[in-house]
Amino acid sequence: MKRLFDFESPLMIFLFQVFDLICLSLLWAVFSIPIITIGASSTALYAAVYRCIHKGESHIWSTFWTAVLENWRRSTLVWLVALAVLALLVLDALVFRSMIARGEMIGNLYWVILVLICVVVTWVAYLSAYCARCNGGVKETLRISLLLMLFHPIWSSAL
């Protein structure tokens, strides 16, 4: 029983990782409060989880902050493009929903718009991961993350 609570025991390593994930989630939430910074904070969250949990680095704050600074410009621009696409789709969904309420047949496109919103949300997850792991320009990031999502439909539907 004494070895169960050693710092090197599998249980304690697991609990430390859970605590790290909770701290990283709180950092992500704080940095995402202004909606413009969600892209940078999501990219930093992905990078910090990868470095802290998978590679075993122990400095959560410095890893997260370094990832924010490294990816600030590109991930913010990418996020703003994705946010614009999402905003357009949400507005379309509202318009088509009102058409359904009036009994117009074209209002059934509402369901297609909802599927497209789900696709864009999945694409945003790929955007954050690609920004965290790869270097490149904004256009390249948008294009390659979209291709990754389309070429891996099973993984994409799991997100």
Buried (B, 14 or more C-beta within 10 A) or exposed (E): EEEEEEEEEEEEEEEEBEEBBEBBEEBBEEBBEEEEBBBBBBBBBBBBBBBBBEEEBEEBEEBBBBBBEBBBEBBBBBBBBBBEBBEEBBEBBEBBBEBBEEEEEEBEBBEEBBEBBBBBEBBBBBBBBBBBEEEEEBEEBBEBBBEBBEEEEEEBEEB
